[in-house]
Amino acid sequence: MGTPGDRRTERNGSQAGIAPLGRGRADRPSETVGIGTWASRLDPSDVQTLRRENNRRTNREYSIGGARGMRTELKGQERKVLEIRKHWLVLVKPLLFLCLFVLITTIFYSASSESRTAGNILALVTLVIAVYFVYRIYERKFNIWAVTNLRVIDEYGVFSHNAKESPLDKINNISYRQSLFGRIFNYGDVQIQTAAELGSTTFKFVTSPRLLKDTVTRHQDEYRQTQIAEQAERLAQAIRREQKPEADTKECPYCAEVIKAKAKVCRFCGRQLE
C-alpha cells in the first residue's frame, strides 16, 4: 500500500494522461508506457491542456539587445519567444575610430592655415567612418537570431533581407562558448548542429548565449512532447473509428459471442435467433 502522496500522484497522473511540462524525460508517458496504450485512454481534452500550457509558455516573448524587429513572417500556429542580437561591444571599435578621427581633424583645423588641406582630407575620412559607424548600427539592428516554438531563425542584411532557419526537430546539438571577457560582459558564440547538409551554424558575439541555448533546448523538449501527444490523439481517433458502436452488435444468447444486431442466425454456433 502506497503513501497518501503516492496515491495522490498516481490519481493526478491517471486523470491527466500526460506528463506536466518541465519534468524529466523519464516522467513522460510516451517513454514509460507504449504509445498505443496511452492513445487508447487519451482524452482530447488532454491534448488541449498540453497545447494551452505550451501556448502560455511560448507567449512570453523576450527581446535581448535592442527593439523587436524580426522581418520573417511567422506561420499559423507559430509564436516568437526570444529575439537576440549581437552584443553592443561590436560598435565600440568603429566608435573609437570615429572619435579618434574627429579629434585629429579638430586639431588640424585649429592649427595654422597651412594645415587646412590636411584637415579637409581628414574631415572626408571622418565622414566615411561616420557613415560606416551608422551602417554598423543598422547591421546590428537587422542581424537577428529568433527562437520560435517551431524553429530557429537567423536574419541578416541591411539593404537586403536574408534568412536561414533550423527546425527544432532537426537540431541535433546546441552549445555555447564564452571567454573571460564574454562572461563579464555576457556575450559569446553559439553553435547549432543540425541534420542538414551544412552540418553546423555558428552565431558569433551573441548577447546572452546561455539564454539562447537554454531557450532552444526547452522548446525542443516541448515540441517533441506536443508531437507525441498529437500522434497519440490521431492513433486514438483511428482506434475509436475501428471500434464498432455497441448498438450495431449484440451477444448470442447461446454461445455468448458478439454478432451483428440484425443477425438471424449466429455465425459461431449456427442457432436460429429470435
N, C-alpha and C positions, 0 to 999 in steps of 0.2 A: 504494500500500500504506500503510495507516494505521499509527500507532504502537501499541505494546502497550497503552497506556492507552485509545486509541480502540477497539481490538478488544475490550478488557475491558468498556468501557462499552456497546458495541453488543451484546455477548453477554448482559450483565445485563439490558439493556432487552428483548431478544427473549425471555428466559426469563420475565420477569415479565409483560410485555404491558401494564403500566400504569406511570404516572409516579409516583415517590415523592412523598409529601405534602411540602409546603413549597417545592417548586420553582416557578419562574415559569410563567406560562400558556403560554408558547411551548414548554415542555418536555412538555406533555400530549399523549398520543397522539391524543386526540379532536380536537386542533386541528392536528396535523401529518399525520395520515392520516385517511381517510374512516372514518365510524362503521361502515359495512358491512365495510370491510377489517379494521378492528380486531375487530369482532364475530366475523368468520369464523374468527379464530385465537385467540379468547378462551377461556381455560380457566376453569371455575367456581371453581377454587382461587384464581384471580387476584382475583376479586371478594371472596372470603372474606378474602384477605390485606388488601385495602383496607379492608374493614369492621373487621377486627381492629385495624388501625392507627388508624382513626378512633375506635374504642372506647377504645383506650389513651390517645389524646389527650383525648377528651372526658370520660373517667372522672376526670380531675383536676379536682376541684371547688374553687372559691375563694369565700370569703365575705368581703366587704370592708365594714367599717363596723358590724359587730355580729354577733350569733349568727344561725345559719341559721334561717329561719322562713317560707319560701315556702309559701303555702296552696293554690296551684293544683295540681291533680292532673296528673302527667305521663302522657304516652301510653306505649304499649307499648315502643317502641324509643327513647324519649326520655330524655336524661340532662342534668341541670343541670350547667353548667360554671362559671358565675360568678353571684354574687349580690352586689348593690351597693345601698347605702342613701344617703340624704342625708348630707352631711358633719356632723360633730359641732358645727360652728360655728353651726348653726341653733338650738342650745339655749343659746347664750351670751346672747342678748338677753333671753329670759324669765328666765334665771337671774340676770342682773344686776338686773332689775326686782324679782325676789323678794328678793334680798339687800338692795336699797335700802329696800324697804318693811319688811323685818324690822328693819333698823337704825333707821328712823324710828319704828316702833311701839315699839321698846325705849326710845328716848329719851323718848317721850311718857309711857310707863308709869313711867319712873324720875324723871320730873319731879313737880311738885306734884299733889295730888289733884284740883285743878280741871281738869287736862288729861286725866283718866281717860276722859271721854266721847269726846274726840277720839281717844284711844288705842284705845278699843273699836271705833270706826269704822275706824281704820287696821288693826286686827287682822282685822276682817272682810274688808277689801280684800286684806290679805296672804294670807288663807286662799284667796280666789278666785284670786289669782295663783299660789299654790302648786298648786291644782288644775289651773290652766291649764298650769303647767310639767310636771306629771305627764302631762297629756294630750299635750303636745308630745313627751315621751319615747316614749309608746306610738305616736304618729303616725309618728315616725321609725322605730320598730321595724317597723311594718307597711307602711311605704311602701318597696317593694322593686322593684328592676329586676333581673330574672334573665335570663340567656342560656342557652339550651339548644342542643343540636345541631340543633334544628328551628325555633326561634322566639325572639323577644324578648318577655318578659312584663313588664308594668307593673302592679303590685299596689298598692292603697292602701285606706285605710279602717280606723278603729279599731273602731267599733260595727257597721259593715257591711263587706262584702267586695266590692271592685270590682277588676276585672282587664281589661286590654286586652293584645292580643298582635299582634305583627307577624311573620309567617312570614319566614324568612330569604330565600326565593326571591322575596319581594315587596318587599324593601328595595332601593331604587334608589341611595341615597346616605346616608352617615352622616358627621357632622362634629362637632367639639367646639370650645369656645372657653373660654379661661382668661384671667382678668385677672392683674395683677401679684400681688395677694394670693392669687389662685387658684393660681398657680404655686408660691407659697411654702407654702401650706397644702394643696396638692394637691386642689383642687376646681374645678368648672366646670360648664358647660352642654353637653349632648349633644343634637344634633338628628338625628332619623331621618326620612328622606323615603321614603315608600312609594308603591305604586301604588293605594292605597285612596282613597276619596273625600275623607277628611280631609287627605290630602296629606303632612303632616309632623307629627311629635310632638317636643316639646322637653322634655328632662329637666333640671331646674334644680338647682343646688347639689349635683351628683353627686360622690361621692368617687371619685377616680381616673378621671377622664373618658377619659383616653387608653387606659387598660386596657380600659374598656368598649368603646370604639371599635375597638381592635385585636382584641379577642375576637370581636366580631360579624363583622368583616371576615374573620378567619381561618376561622371556622366557616361563613361563606358560601361561601368557596372550597372547603372540604372537602365541604360539602353538594352543591355543583354537581358536584364530581368523583365523588361517590358516585352521584348521579343518572345521570351519563353512564355509569358502569360498569354500573349496573343496567339501563339501556336497552340497552347493548351485549349484556349477558347475555341479555335477552329476545329480542333480534334473533338472537343466535347460536343460541338454542334453536329459534327458528322456522326458521332455515336448516337446522339438523340434522333437524328434523321433515320438511321438504320433501325432503331428500335420501333417496332410496330405499336400503335396505340392499343391499350387494353380492350377498347370497345370492339376491335376487329378480331379478337381471339376469345376463345373460351376453353375450359378444361373438359376433357372427355370424362363422363361420369363412370366409365368402366375401367379405363386404363390410366386415367389422370394425366394424359399427355395433352399438350397445348395444341389446339387445332383452330381453324378459322371459324368465326362465329356463324357463318352461313352454311357450314358443312352439314350434310345429311347423313354421311357415313364416316366413321372415324378411319383415317388412313393408317392408323397404327394397329388397332385391334380388329377393324373391319365390321364393327357392330353398327346397327342402324340407330340413328339418333332421332329423338322426337322433333 
